[in-house]
Each structure stands twice: as structure tokens, then as C-alpha cells.
Amino acid sequence: MRLKSNMFVRLTFMACAVFWLAAFDPAIRNAFGQSARPEEVTFPSGDLVLHGFIYRPQGNGPHPAILYNHGSEEKPGTKPTLGQFFSSNGYVFFLPHRRGHGRSLAV
């Protein structure tokens, strides 16, 4: 279990570092954020259909996956910087929009 915990800490640190660097450095933002192409997907939640975005790495896989929780952001968007970073490093990156947020507006 310790190996999984260490991997989680490293991935969390890496995601935070990329996010903050990209937020403040235009060169990094351009390198990671401009070519990302997310696929919009839908998924059920009770009687509702929610929306999200998925970035897939090249190749057939299987690939490890990262599930991004946008917290209380009302408009989480597509997170192209993170999506491009993780997909270019072999990870599937899934960004579901929670009920009442972004593309999953409350019905």
C-alpha cells in the first residue's frame, strides 16, 4: 500500500506544479495548453446526464488514468494544460463536470 501512496503523492505534486507553472509562465502554457484536444463525454448520475472531458494518450493502452475533481469551480472548463501534460505522458485524464457546474448544469 505504501507504493500506491507514494505514487499518489508524486502525481499530486506533479499536477500542482504543472498547474501553477502554467498559470504564471506563458511559454509553459503555450507548450502544454495549445494542442490539447479533449473529447466531450456524457455519463449518468441518477436521472441526469452529466458531461465531462477526456484526454487520451496515443496508442491502444491500457493506460493509467487520472480523475480530476474541480472542486467548487462553477465553470471548470476543459483544463487543456493539465490534459495535454498528462496525456502526452501516457495517462488518460478525465475531467467530469459535477452536477450544477460547467456543462452539467442543474436541471
Biopython code that builds the backbone (N, CA, C, O; Angstrom):
import numpy as np
from Bio.PDB.StructureBuilder import StructureBuilder

atoms = [
    (1, "MET", "N", (0.820, -1.191, 0.000)),
    (1, "MET", "CA", (0.000, 0.000, 0.000)),
    (1, "MET", "C", (0.864, 1.254, 0.000)),
    (1, "MET", "O", (0.448, 2.289, -0.521)),
    (2, "ARG", "N", (2.032, 1.177, 0.564)),
    (2, "ARG", "CA", (2.909, 2.340, 0.632)),
    (2, "ARG", "C", (3.321, 2.802, -0.759)),
    (2, "ARG", "O", (3.427, 4.005, -0.995)),
    (3, "LEU", "N", (3.554, 1.879, -1.683)),
    (3, "LEU", "CA", (3.931, 2.233, -3.040)),
    (3, "LEU", "C", (2.833, 3.058, -3.702)),
    (3, "LEU", "O", (3.121, 4.061, -4.354)),
    (4, "LYS", "N", (1.588, 2.650, -3.542)),
    (4, "LYS", "CA", (0.478, 3.393, -4.130)),
    (4, "LYS", "C", (0.377, 4.780, -3.502)),
    (4, "LYS", "O", (0.096, 5.755, -4.199)),
    (5, "SER", "N", (0.600, 4.877, -2.205)),
    (5, "SER", "CA", (0.537, 6.166, -1.516)),
    (5, "SER", "C", (1.619, 7.097, -2.044)),
    (5, "SER", "O", (1.350, 8.269, -2.311)),
    (6, "ASN", "N", (2.841, 6.590, -2.198)),
    (6, "ASN", "CA", (3.939, 7.408, -2.727)),
    (6, "ASN", "C", (3.643, 7.858, -4.152)),
    (6, "ASN", "O", (3.931, 9.001, -4.507)),
    (7, "MET", "N", (3.071, 6.977, -4.977)),
    (7, "MET", "CA", (2.740, 7.330, -6.348)),
    (7, "MET", "C", (1.681, 8.427, -6.363)),
    (7, "MET", "O", (1.770, 9.356, -7.166)),
    (8, "PHE", "N", (0.694, 8.335, -5.498)),
    (8, "PHE", "CA", (-0.355, 9.351, -5.413)),
    (8, "PHE", "C", (0.245, 10.701, -5.042)),
    (8, "PHE", "O", (-0.108, 11.722, -5.633)),
    (9, "VAL", "N", (1.140, 10.711, -4.077)),
    (9, "VAL", "CA", (1.777, 11.961, -3.644)),
    (9, "VAL", "C", (2.580, 12.552, -4.790)),
    (9, "VAL", "O", (2.517, 13.760, -5.019)),
    (10, "ARG", "N", (3.330, 11.737, -5.514)),
    (10, "ARG", "CA", (4.126, 12.244, -6.635)),
    (10, "ARG", "C", (3.241, 12.810, -7.737)),
    (10, "ARG", "O", (3.521, 13.885, -8.267)),
    (11, "LEU", "N", (2.172, 12.094, -8.087)),
    (11, "LEU", "CA", (1.278, 12.572, -9.136)),
    (11, "LEU", "C", (0.562, 13.853, -8.727)),
    (11, "LEU", "O", (0.381, 14.758, -9.541)),
    (12, "THR", "N", (0.160, 13.923, -7.470)),
    (12, "THR", "CA", (-0.494, 15.135, -6.986)),
    (12, "THR", "C", (0.463, 16.309, -7.039)),
    (12, "THR", "O", (0.090, 17.397, -7.477)),
    (13, "PHE", "N", (1.684, 16.102, -6.600)),
    (13, "PHE", "CA", (2.688, 17.158, -6.643)),
    (13, "PHE", "C", (2.955, 17.593, -8.083)),
    (13, "PHE", "O", (3.036, 18.787, -8.369)),
    (14, "MET", "N", (3.092, 16.620, -8.992)),
    (14, "MET", "CA", (3.360, 16.918, -10.389)),
    (14, "MET", "C", (2.206, 17.732, -10.987)),
    (14, "MET", "O", (2.443, 18.712, -11.694)),
    (15, "ALA", "N", (0.966, 17.336, -10.710)),
    (15, "ALA", "CA", (-0.192, 18.062, -11.242)),
    (15, "ALA", "C", (-0.224, 19.490, -10.713)),
    (15, "ALA", "O", (-0.473, 20.428, -11.471)),
    (16, "CYS", "N", (0.021, 19.658, -9.437)),
    (16, "CYS", "CA", (0.017, 21.002, -8.847)),
    (16, "CYS", "C", (1.136, 21.853, -9.432)),
    (16, "CYS", "O", (0.924, 23.026, -9.739)),
    (17, "ALA", "N", (2.312, 21.283, -9.587)),
    (17, "ALA", "CA", (3.438, 22.037, -10.128)),
    (17, "ALA", "C", (3.156, 22.490, -11.554)),
    (17, "ALA", "O", (3.396, 23.649, -11.891)),
    (18, "VAL", "N", (2.649, 21.592, -12.395)),
    (18, "VAL", "CA", (2.339, 21.958, -13.776)),
    (18, "VAL", "C", (1.261, 23.030, -13.813)),
    (18, "VAL", "O", (1.368, 23.993, -14.572)),
    (19, "PHE", "N", (0.232, 22.871, -13.004)),
    (19, "PHE", "CA", (-0.863, 23.836, -12.983)),
    (19, "PHE", "C", (-0.349, 25.229, -12.613)),
    (19, "PHE", "O", (-0.656, 26.202, -13.301)),
    (20, "TRP", "N", (0.416, 25.329, -11.551)),
    (20, "TRP", "CA", (0.873, 26.646, -11.101)),
    (20, "TRP", "C", (1.910, 27.239, -12.036)),
    (20, "TRP", "O", (1.899, 28.445, -12.281)),
    (21, "LEU", "N", (2.805, 26.416, -12.564)),
    (21, "LEU", "CA", (3.774, 26.931, -13.526)),
    (21, "LEU", "C", (3.070, 27.454, -14.770)),
    (21, "LEU", "O", (3.392, 28.528, -15.278)),
    (22, "ALA", "N", (2.105, 26.678, -15.251)),
    (22, "ALA", "CA", (1.393, 27.077, -16.465)),
    (22, "ALA", "C", (0.565, 28.335, -16.237)),
    (22, "ALA", "O", (0.383, 29.135, -17.155)),
    (23, "ALA", "N", (0.069, 28.509, -15.036)),
    (23, "ALA", "CA", (-0.742, 29.687, -14.746)),
    (23, "ALA", "C", (0.088, 30.966, -14.801)),
    (23, "ALA", "O", (-0.444, 32.032, -15.110)),
    (24, "PHE", "N", (1.384, 30.874, -14.506)),
    (24, "PHE", "CA", (2.214, 32.072, -14.424)),
    (24, "PHE", "C", (3.243, 32.202, -15.535)),
    (24, "PHE", "O", (3.833, 33.272, -15.687)),
    (25, "ASP", "N", (3.479, 31.166, -16.309)),
    (25, "ASP", "CA", (4.509, 31.205, -17.342)),
    (25, "ASP", "C", (3.879, 30.986, -18.714)),
    (25, "ASP", "O", (3.470, 29.866, -19.018)),
    (26, "PRO", "N", (3.786, 32.021, -19.555)),
    (26, "PRO", "CA", (3.151, 31.880, -20.867)),
    (26, "PRO", "C", (3.833, 30.853, -21.762)),
    (26, "PRO", "O", (3.158, 30.185, -22.545)),
    (27, "ALA", "N", (5.150, 30.711, -21.667)),
    (27, "ALA", "CA", (5.844, 29.734, -22.511)),
    (27, "ALA", "C", (5.402, 28.312, -22.174)),
    (27, "ALA", "O", (5.187, 27.501, -23.074)),
    (28, "ILE", "N", (5.267, 28.010, -20.900)),
    (28, "ILE", "CA", (4.807, 26.679, -20.500)),
    (28, "ILE", "C", (3.344, 26.507, -20.884)),
    (28, "ILE", "O", (2.941, 25.440, -21.348)),
    (29, "ARG", "N", (2.551, 27.553, -20.693)),
    (29, "ARG", "CA", (1.138, 27.468, -21.049)),
    (29, "ARG", "C", (0.993, 27.151, -22.539)),
    (29, "ARG", "O", (0.158, 26.330, -22.917)),
    (30, "ASN", "N", (1.798, 27.793, -23.386)),
    (30, "ASN", "CA", (1.729, 27.527, -24.819)),
    (30, "ASN", "C", (2.222, 26.133, -25.156)),
    (30, "ASN", "O", (1.647, 25.468, -26.017)),
    (31, "ALA", "N", (3.270, 25.682, -24.496)),
    (31, "ALA", "CA", (3.820, 24.361, -24.802)),
    (31, "ALA", "C", (2.845, 23.255, -24.460)),
    (31, "ALA", "O", (2.734, 22.287, -25.212)),
    (32, "PHE", "N", (2.133, 23.368, -23.346)),
    (32, "PHE", "CA", (1.249, 22.293, -22.926)),
    (32, "PHE", "C", (-0.208, 22.520, -23.312)),
    (32, "PHE", "O", (-0.930, 21.554, -23.560)),
    (33, "GLY", "N", (-0.656, 23.770, -23.369)),
    (33, "GLY", "CA", (-2.079, 24.013, -23.456)),
    (33, "GLY", "C", (-2.663, 24.222, -24.834)),
    (33, "GLY", "O", (-3.886, 24.192, -24.968)),
    (34, "GLN", "N", (-1.873, 24.429, -25.857)),
    (34, "GLN", "CA", (-2.441, 24.823, -27.134)),
    (34, "GLN", "C", (-2.881, 23.654, -28.003)),
    (34, "GLN", "O", (-3.804, 23.819, -28.800)),
    (35, "SER", "N", (-2.274, 22.495, -27.890)),
    (35, "SER", "CA", (-2.604, 21.411, -28.803)),
    (35, "SER", "C", (-3.503, 20.346, -28.178)),
    (35, "SER", "O", (-3.800, 19.334, -28.813)),
    (36, "ALA", "N", (-3.932, 20.566, -26.953)),
    (36, "ALA", "CA", (-4.789, 19.576, -26.290)),
    (36, "ALA", "C", (-6.144, 19.514, -26.996)),
    (36, "ALA", "O", (-6.736, 20.547, -27.308)),
    (37, "ARG", "N", (-6.626, 18.301, -27.242)),
    (37, "ARG", "CA", (-7.913, 18.099, -27.893)),
    (37, "ARG", "C", (-8.757, 17.170, -27.032)),
    (37, "ARG", "O", (-8.681, 15.950, -27.175)),
    (38, "PRO", "N", (-9.564, 17.742, -26.136)),
    (38, "PRO", "CA", (-10.387, 16.886, -25.294)),
    (38, "PRO", "C", (-11.595, 16.366, -26.065)),
    (38, "PRO", "O", (-12.068, 16.995, -27.011)),
    (39, "GLU", "N", (-12.076, 15.214, -25.642)),
    (39, "GLU", "CA", (-13.312, 14.652, -26.180)),
    (39, "GLU", "C", (-14.396, 14.869, -25.130)),
    (39, "GLU", "O", (-14.230, 14.468, -23.978)),
    (40, "GLU", "N", (-15.500, 15.498, -25.516)),
    (40, "GLU", "CA", (-16.599, 15.672, -24.570)),
    (40, "GLU", "C", (-17.349, 14.348, -24.455)),
    (40, "GLU", "O", (-17.684, 13.721, -25.460)),
    (41, "VAL", "N", (-17.604, 13.936, -23.224)),
    (41, "VAL", "CA", (-18.313, 12.684, -22.965)),
    (41, "VAL", "C", (-19.478, 12.950, -22.020)),
    (41, "VAL", "O", (-19.509, 13.971, -21.333)),
    (42, "THR", "N", (-20.426, 12.035, -21.989)),
    (42, "THR", "CA", (-21.546, 12.119, -21.049)),
    (42, "THR", "C", (-21.551, 10.863, -20.201)),
    (42, "THR", "O", (-21.034, 9.820, -20.602)),
    (43, "PHE", "N", (-22.150, 10.980, -19.011)),
    (43, "PHE", "CA", (-22.241, 9.840, -18.104)),
    (43, "PHE", "C", (-23.461, 10.041, -17.211)),
    (43, "PHE", "O", (-23.838, 11.177, -16.922)),
    (44, "PRO", "N", (-24.084, 8.939, -16.770)),
    (44, "PRO", "CA", (-25.310, 9.053, -15.975)),
    (44, "PRO", "C", (-25.030, 9.351, -14.510)),
    (44, "PRO", "O", (-24.005, 8.955, -13.955)),
    (45, "SER", "N", (-25.978, 10.064, -13.902)),
    (45, "SER", "CA", (-25.975, 10.293, -12.463)),
    (45, "SER", "C", (-27.437, 10.317, -12.031)),
    (45, "SER", "O", (-28.091, 11.359, -12.081)),
    (46, "GLY", "N", (-27.941, 9.169, -11.609)),
    (46, "GLY", "CA", (-29.365, 9.050, -11.302)),
    (46, "GLY", "C", (-30.158, 9.252, -12.577)),
    (46, "GLY", "O", (-29.933, 8.555, -13.567)),
    (47, "ASP", "N", (-31.089, 10.202, -12.565)),
    (47, "ASP", "CA", (-31.897, 10.500, -13.746)),
    (47, "ASP", "C", (-31.252, 11.541, -14.654)),
    (47, "ASP", "O", (-31.801, 11.858, -15.709)),
    (48, "LEU", "N", (-30.113, 12.072, -14.271)),
    (48, "LEU", "CA", (-29.450, 13.118, -15.046)),
    (48, "LEU", "C", (-28.373, 12.554, -15.959)),
    (48, "LEU", "O", (-27.872, 11.449, -15.747)),
    (49, "VAL", "N", (-28.031, 13.321, -16.963)),
    (49, "VAL", "CA", (-26.890, 13.022, -17.820)),
    (49, "VAL", "C", (-25.888, 14.154, -17.614)),
    (49, "VAL", "O", (-26.158, 15.304, -17.959)),
    (50, "LEU", "N", (-24.740, 13.821, -17.052)),
    (50, "LEU", "CA", (-23.696, 14.810, -16.793)),
    (50, "LEU", "C", (-22.666, 14.786, -17.921)),
    (50, "LEU", "O", (-22.608, 13.842, -18.710)),
    (51, "HIS", "N", (-21.859, 15.839, -17.981)),
    (51, "HIS", "CA", (-20.863, 15.977, -19.046)),
    (51, "HIS", "C", (-19.467, 16.067, -18.451)),
    (51, "HIS", "O", (-19.289, 16.398, -17.278)),
    (52, "GLY", "N", (-18.501, 15.771, -19.272)),
    (52, "GLY", "CA", (-17.115, 15.892, -18.867)),
    (52, "GLY", "C", (-16.218, 15.853, -20.087)),
    (52, "GLY", "O", (-16.694, 15.784, -21.221)),
    (53, "PHE", "N", (-14.942, 15.896, -19.852)),
    (53, "PHE", "CA", (-13.962, 15.879, -20.932)),
    (53, "PHE", "C", (-12.901, 14.829, -20.629)),
    (53, "PHE", "O", (-12.509, 14.627, -19.479)),
    (54, "ILE", "N", (-12.450, 14.170, -21.685)),
    (54, "ILE", "CA", (-11.435, 13.136, -21.526)),
    (54, "ILE", "C", (-10.322, 13.385, -22.544)),
    (54, "ILE", "O", (-10.576, 13.668, -23.715)),
    (55, "TYR", "N", (-9.100, 13.273, -22.070)),
    (55, "TYR", "CA", (-7.909, 13.346, -22.909)),
    (55, "TYR", "C", (-7.303, 11.956, -22.934)),
    (55, "TYR", "O", (-7.145, 11.325, -21.889)),
    (56, "ARG", "N", (-6.966, 11.478, -24.116)),
    (56, "ARG", "CA", (-6.412, 10.129, -24.245)),
    (56, "ARG", "C", (-4.997, 10.202, -24.816)),
    (56, "ARG", "O", (-4.731, 10.984, -25.729)),
    (57, "PRO", "N", (-4.100, 9.393, -24.281)),
    (57, "PRO", "CA", (-2.755, 9.348, -24.867)),
    (57, "PRO", "C", (-2.780, 8.565, -26.177)),
    (57, "PRO", "O", (-3.752, 7.870, -26.477)),
    (58, "GLN", "N", (-1.726, 8.681, -26.936)),
    (58, "GLN", "CA", (-1.615, 7.899, -28.159)),
    (58, "GLN", "C", (-1.417, 6.438, -27.809)),
    (58, "GLN", "O", (-0.906, 6.110, -26.739)),
    (59, "GLY", "N", (-1.823, 5.561, -28.715)),
    (59, "GLY", "CA", (-1.635, 4.130, -28.517)),
    (59, "GLY", "C", (-2.884, 3.467, -27.976)),
    (59, "GLY", "O", (-3.824, 4.126, -27.532)),
    (60, "ASN", "N", (-2.869, 2.135, -28.025)),
    (60, "ASN", "CA", (-4.036, 1.353, -27.646)),
    (60, "ASN", "C", (-4.191, 1.132, -26.151)),
    (60, "ASN", "O", (-5.294, 0.834, -25.692)),
    (61, "GLY", "N", (-3.146, 1.264, -25.394)),
    (61, "GLY", "CA", (-3.268, 1.059, -23.944)),
    (61, "GLY", "C", (-3.179, -0.414, -23.586)),
    (61, "GLY", "O", (-2.799, -1.225, -24.430)),
    (62, "PRO", "N", (-3.509, -0.772, -22.391)),
    (62, "PRO", "CA", (-4.187, 0.022, -21.372)),
    (62, "PRO", "C", (-3.291, 1.138, -20.832)),
    (62, "PRO", "O", (-2.065, 1.030, -20.841)),
    (63, "HIS", "N", (-3.925, 2.201, -20.366)),
    (63, "HIS", "CA", (-3.227, 3.363, -19.830)),
    (63, "HIS", "C", (-3.694, 3.626, -18.404)),
    (63, "HIS", "O", (-4.859, 3.388, -18.084)),
    (64, "PRO", "N", (-2.813, 4.110, -17.551)),
    (64, "PRO", "CA", (-3.261, 4.564, -16.224)),
    (64, "PRO", "C", (-4.134, 5.804, -16.411)),
    (64, "PRO", "O", (-4.029, 6.497, -17.423)),
    (65, "ALA", "N", (-4.982, 6.075, -15.444)),
    (65, "ALA", "CA", (-5.911, 7.193, -15.571)),
    (65, "ALA", "C", (-5.844, 8.120, -14.366)),
    (65, "ALA", "O", (-5.523, 7.701, -13.253)),
    (66, "ILE", "N", (-6.150, 9.375, -14.611)),
    (66, "ILE", "CA", (-6.236, 10.378, -13.559)),
    (66, "ILE", "C", (-7.630, 10.976, -13.622)),
    (66, "ILE", "O", (-8.084, 11.408, -14.682)),
    (67, "LEU", "N", (-8.302, 10.998, -12.487)),
    (67, "LEU", "CA", (-9.622, 11.599, -12.359)),
    (67, "LEU", "C", (-9.444, 12.937, -11.664)),
    (67, "LEU", "O", (-8.960, 12.988, -10.533)),
    (68, "TYR", "N", (-9.831, 14.026, -12.329)),
    (68, "TYR", "CA", (-9.656, 15.371, -11.795)),
    (68, "TYR", "C", (-10.960, 15.840, -11.161)),
    (68, "TYR", "O", (-12.011, 15.795, -11.801)),
    (69, "ASN", "N", (-10.903, 16.286, -9.921)),
    (69, "ASN", "CA", (-12.066, 16.832, -9.235)),
    (69, "ASN", "C", (-11.911, 18.347, -9.194)),
    (69, "ASN", "O", (-10.992, 18.863, -8.558)),
    (70, "HIS", "N", (-12.809, 19.063, -9.872)),
    (70, "HIS", "CA", (-12.682, 20.511, -9.985)),
    (70, "HIS", "C", (-13.130, 21.261, -8.744)),
    (70, "HIS", "O", (-13.059, 22.490, -8.725)),
    (71, "GLY", "N", (-13.584, 20.578, -7.719)),
    (71, "GLY", "CA", (-13.989, 21.266, -6.502)),
    (71, "GLY", "C", (-15.222, 22.102, -6.728)),
    (71, "GLY", "O", (-16.188, 21.630, -7.327)),
    (72, "SER", "N", (-15.209, 23.334, -6.260)),
    (72, "SER", "CA", (-16.408, 24.174, -6.353)),
    (72, "SER", "C", (-16.357, 25.148, -7.529)),
    (72, "SER", "O", (-17.143, 26.095, -7.568)),
    (73, "GLU", "N", (-15.457, 24.943, -8.481)),
    (73, "GLU", "CA", (-15.410, 25.812, -9.660)),
    (73, "GLU", "C", (-16.745, 25.746, -10.390)),
    (73, "GLU", "O", (-17.214, 24.657, -10.721)),
    (74, "GLU", "N", (-17.355, 26.884, -10.642)),
    (74, "GLU", "CA", (-18.627, 26.888, -11.357)),
    (74, "GLU", "C", (-18.433, 26.587, -12.842)),
    (74, "GLU", "O", (-19.295, 25.974, -13.473)),
    (75, "LYS", "N", (-17.310, 27.015, -13.392)),
    (75, "LYS", "CA", (-17.026, 26.811, -14.814)),
    (75, "LYS", "C", (-15.648, 26.167, -14.951)),
    (75, "LYS", "O", (-14.674, 26.852, -15.264)),
    (76, "PRO", "N", (-15.559, 24.857, -14.720)),
    (76, "PRO", "CA", (-14.260, 24.199, -14.719)),
    (76, "PRO", "C", (-13.576, 24.126, -16.079)),
    (76, "PRO", "O", (-12.362, 23.933, -16.134)),
    (77, "GLY", "N", (-14.312, 24.272, -17.177)),
    (77, "GLY", "CA", (-13.693, 24.255, -18.496)),
    (77, "GLY", "C", (-13.123, 22.906, -18.867)),
    (77, "GLY", "O", (-13.602, 21.867, -18.412)),
    (78, "THR", "N", (-12.095, 22.928, -19.700)),
    (78, "THR", "CA", (-11.503, 21.685, -20.199)),
    (78, "THR", "C", (-10.113, 21.404, -19.642)),
    (78, "THR", "O", (-9.587, 20.311, -19.854)),
    (79, "LYS", "N", (-9.508, 22.340, -18.946)),
    (79, "LYS", "CA", (-8.162, 22.191, -18.351)),
    (79, "LYS", "C", (-7.143, 21.686, -19.380)),
    (79, "LYS", "O", (-6.523, 20.644, -19.167)),
    (80, "PRO", "N", (-6.961, 22.418, -20.502)),
    (80, "PRO", "CA", (-6.068, 21.919, -21.553)),
    (80, "PRO", "C", (-4.623, 21.742, -21.116)),
    (80, "PRO", "O", (-3.940, 20.843, -21.608)),
    (81, "THR", "N", (-4.140, 22.581, -20.200)),
    (81, "THR", "CA", (-2.748, 22.440, -19.759)),
    (81, "THR", "C", (-2.535, 21.103, -19.066)),
    (81, "THR", "O", (-1.590, 20.378, -19.377)),
    (82, "LEU", "N", (-3.406, 20.783, -18.135)),
    (82, "LEU", "CA", (-3.283, 19.501, -17.423)),
    (82, "LEU", "C", (-3.582, 18.328, -18.342)),
    (82, "LEU", "O", (-2.880, 17.318, -18.310)),
    (83, "GLY", "N", (-4.618, 18.454, -19.160)),
    (83, "GLY", "CA", (-4.976, 17.369, -20.071)),
    (83, "GLY", "C", (-3.856, 17.028, -21.026)),
    (83, "GLY", "O", (-3.541, 15.855, -21.225)),
    (84, "GLN", "N", (-3.250, 18.044, -21.621)),
    (84, "GLN", "CA", (-2.141, 17.815, -22.553)),
    (84, "GLN", "C", (-0.935, 17.234, -21.830)),
    (84, "GLN", "O", (-0.290, 16.315, -22.336)),
    (85, "PHE", "N", (-0.628, 17.761, -20.656)),
    (85, "PHE", "CA", (0.533, 17.266, -19.913)),
    (85, "PHE", "C", (0.391, 15.775, -19.605)),
    (85, "PHE", "O", (1.288, 14.985, -19.902)),
    (86, "PHE", "N", (-0.734, 15.398, -19.011)),
    (86, "PHE", "CA", (-0.892, 14.006, -18.615)),
    (86, "PHE", "C", (-1.055, 13.074, -19.811)),
    (86, "PHE", "O", (-0.482, 11.985, -19.818)),
    (87, "SER", "N", (-1.823, 13.477, -20.823)),
    (87, "SER", "CA", (-1.998, 12.593, -21.984)),
    (87, "SER", "C", (-0.689, 12.429, -22.746)),
    (87, "SER", "O", (-0.419, 11.348, -23.271)),
    (88, "SER", "N", (0.124, 13.472, -22.818)),
    (88, "SER", "CA", (1.415, 13.346, -23.505)),
    (88, "SER", "C", (2.405, 12.486, -22.708)),
    (88, "SER", "O", (3.425, 12.051, -23.243)),
    (89, "ASN", "N", (2.099, 12.247, -21.438)),
    (89, "ASN", "CA", (2.939, 11.374, -20.615)),
    (89, "ASN", "C", (2.308, 10.007, -20.387)),
    (89, "ASN", "O", (2.708, 9.284, -19.474)),
    (90, "GLY", "N", (1.317, 9.645, -21.217)),
    (90, "GLY", "CA", (0.772, 8.290, -21.205)),
    (90, "GLY", "C", (-0.428, 8.053, -20.308)),
    (90, "GLY", "O", (-0.819, 6.905, -20.098)),
    (91, "TYR", "N", (-1.024, 9.114, -19.772)),
    (91, "TYR", "CA", (-2.165, 8.963, -18.875)),
    (91, "TYR", "C", (-3.463, 9.373, -19.566)),
    (91, "TYR", "O", (-3.474, 10.304, -20.372)),
    (92, "VAL", "N", (-4.541, 8.689, -19.257)),
    (92, "VAL", "CA", (-5.872, 9.170, -19.593)),
    (92, "VAL", "C", (-6.215, 10.198, -18.519)),
    (92, "VAL", "O", (-6.016, 9.945, -17.330)),
    (93, "PHE", "N", (-6.727, 11.349, -18.928)),
    (93, "PHE", "CA", (-7.085, 12.417, -17.989)),
    (93, "PHE", "C", (-8.573, 12.682, -18.142)),
    (93, "PHE", "O", (-9.022, 13.108, -19.206)),
    (94, "PHE", "N", (-9.344, 12.432, -17.083)),
    (94, "PHE", "CA", (-10.797, 12.606, -17.128)),
    (94, "PHE", "C", (-11.212, 13.732, -16.202)),
    (94, "PHE", "O", (-10.876, 13.742, -15.017)),
    (95, "LEU", "N", (-11.955, 14.688, -16.766)),
    (95, "LEU", "CA", (-12.431, 15.857, -16.037)),
    (95, "LEU", "C", (-13.955, 15.879, -16.083)),
    (95, "LEU", "O", (-14.534, 16.497, -16.977)),
    (96, "PRO", "N", (-14.619, 15.211, -15.129)),
    (96, "PRO", "CA", (-16.079, 15.264, -15.105)),
    (96, "PRO", "C", (-16.552, 16.599, -14.542)),
    (96, "PRO", "O", (-15.959, 17.126, -13.600)),
    (97, "HIS", "N", (-17.614, 17.140, -15.115)),
    (97, "HIS", "CA", (-18.238, 18.343, -14.566)),
    (97, "HIS", "C", (-19.364, 17.894, -13.650)),
    (97, "HIS", "O", (-20.313, 17.241, -14.084)),
    (98, "ARG", "N", (-19.247, 18.249, -12.383)),
    (98, "ARG", "CA", (-20.247, 17.848, -11.390)),
    (98, "ARG", "C", (-21.579, 18.513, -11.660)),
    (98, "ARG", "O", (-21.660, 19.520, -12.364)),
    (99, "ARG", "N", (-22.605, 17.944, -11.098)),
    (99, "ARG", "CA", (-23.975, 18.481, -11.238)),
    (99, "ARG", "C", (-23.997, 19.952, -10.836)),
    (99, "ARG", "O", (-23.532, 20.319, -9.757)),
    (100, "GLY", "N", (-24.544, 20.791, -11.717)),
    (100, "GLY", "CA", (-24.646, 22.206, -11.450)),
    (100, "GLY", "C", (-23.401, 23.007, -11.808)),
    (100, "GLY", "O", (-23.360, 24.211, -11.554)),
    (101, "HIS", "N", (-22.388, 22.377, -12.387)),
    (101, "HIS", "CA", (-21.145, 23.033, -12.732)),
    (101, "HIS", "C", (-20.846, 22.837, -14.217)),
    (101, "HIS", "O", (-21.115, 21.773, -14.775)),
    (102, "GLY", "N", (-20.293, 23.860, -14.847)),
    (102, "GLY", "CA", (-19.848, 23.750, -16.245)),
    (102, "GLY", "C", (-20.926, 23.230, -17.167)),
    (102, "GLY", "O", (-22.034, 23.765, -17.211)),
    (103, "ARG", "N", (-20.593, 22.174, -17.909)),
    (103, "ARG", "CA", (-21.526, 21.598, -18.881)),
    (103, "ARG", "C", (-22.622, 20.770, -18.227)),
    (103, "ARG", "O", (-23.584, 20.390, -18.894)),
    (104, "SER", "N", (-22.499, 20.488, -16.950)),
    (104, "SER", "CA", (-23.500, 19.686, -16.228)),
    (104, "SER", "C", (-24.408, 20.591, -15.406)),
    (104, "SER", "O", (-24.517, 20.437, -14.190)),
    (105, "LEU", "N", (-25.046, 21.516, -16.065)),
    (105, "LEU", "CA", (-25.920, 22.453, -15.369)),
    (105, "LEU", "C", (-27.080, 21.717, -14.708)),
    (105, "LEU", "O", (-27.577, 20.721, -15.234)),
    (106, "ALA", "N", (-27.506, 22.217, -13.552)),
    (106, "ALA", "CA", (-28.613, 21.590, -12.829)),
    (106, "ALA", "C", (-29.899, 21.679, -13.648)),
    (106, "ALA", "O", (-30.177, 22.687, -14.298)),
    (107, "VAL", "N", (-30.661, 20.611, -13.600)),
    (107, "VAL", "CA", (-31.931, 20.565, -14.340)),
    (107, "VAL", "C", (-33.077, 20.776, -13.379)),
    (107, "VAL", "O", (-34.237, 20.775, -13.791)),
]
sb = StructureBuilder()
sb.init_structure("model")
sb.init_model(0)
sb.init_chain("A")
sb.init_seg("    ")
for serial, (resi, resn, name, xyz) in enumerate(atoms, 1):
    if name == "N":
        sb.init_residue(resn, " ", resi, " ")
    sb.init_atom(name, np.array(xyz, "f"), 0.0, 1.0, " ", f" {name:<3s}", serial, name[0])
structure = sb.get_structure()
